[in-house]
Amino acid sequence: MNKADLVDQVAARTGQTKVAVAATIEAAMDAIMESVASSESVTLSGFGTFEPRERRARTGRNPRTGDPVPIPPRTVPAFRPGNTFKSAVE
């Protein structure tokens, strides 16, 4: 499923226009991204938690030469599904 499919399904379930649903989904995704980017977690009860996670510095390998390459630490986005979501998938 892609974003257009999601918009179609939500519009069909709610009776709203696709334009309104697309704007709502886009606004929700923007708000989640902004919160996680500013080191806050976003919890949607029953669905899951979007959160920033720290990756430690490590050493990788250049696949062509085999030389070690330092990889700096960084913050990455992560998603932890809630129990309701896990149950639905099982």
C-alpha positions in Angstrom: 0.0 0.0 0.0 1.3 3.5 -0.8 0.1 6.9 0.3 -2.5 7.2 -2.5 -4.0 3.8 -1.5 -4.1 4.9 2.1 -5.9 8.2 1.1 -8.4 6.2 -1.0 -9.2 3.8 1.9 -9.5 6.6 4.6 -11.7 8.6 2.2 -14.0 5.7 1.6 -14.3 4.9 5.4 -14.9 8.5 6.5 -16.8 9.9 3.6 -14.5 12.9 3.3 -13.0 14.0 0.0 -9.6 12.6 -1.1 -8.2 16.1 -1.1 -9.1 16.7 2.6 -7.9 13.2 3.6 -4.6 13.7 1.7 -4.0 17.1 3.5 -4.8 15.5 6.9 -2.4 12.6 6.3 0.3 14.9 5.1 -0.1 17.2 8.1 0.0 14.2 10.5 3.2 12.9 8.9 4.8 16.3 8.9 4.0 16.7 12.6 5.4 13.3 13.4 8.6 14.0 11.5 9.1 17.4 13.1 8.6 15.9 16.6 11.0 13.0 16.0 13.6 15.4 14.4 13.5 17.6 17.5 14.2 14.5 19.7 10.7 13.9 20.9 8.8 10.7 20.7 5.3 10.5 19.3 3.0 7.8 20.8 -0.3 6.8 19.1 -2.1 4.7 21.6 -2.8 1.2 20.2 -0.7 1.9 17.1 2.9 2.5 18.2 5.6 4.9 19.0 7.8 6.9 16.7 11.1 7.9 18.4 14.6 9.0 17.7 17.4 6.5 18.4 21.1 7.1 18.7 23.5 4.9 16.7 26.9 4.6 18.1 30.1 5.3 16.1 31.5 2.2 14.5 33.9 1.0 11.9 32.7 -0.2 8.5 34.6 -1.6 5.6 35.0 -0.3 2.0 33.7 -3.2 -0.1 36.1 -2.6 -2.9 39.3 -2.2 -0.9 38.5 -3.7 2.4 39.9 -0.6 4.2 38.2 0.3 7.4 36.0 3.4 7.2 34.9 5.3 10.4 31.1 5.7 10.6 30.2 8.6 12.9 27.4 8.4 15.5 24.0 9.6 14.3 20.3 9.9 15.2 17.9 7.7 13.2 14.1 7.5 13.3 12.6 4.3 14.7 9.1 2.8 15.1 8.0 0.5 17.9 4.6 -1.1 17.3 2.0 -1.1 20.1 0.3 -4.3 21.4 -2.9 -3.7 19.5 -0.9 -3.4 16.2 1.2 -6.5 17.0 -2.0 -8.5 17.8 -3.6 -7.5 14.5 -0.6 -8.6 12.5 -0.3 -12.0 14.3 
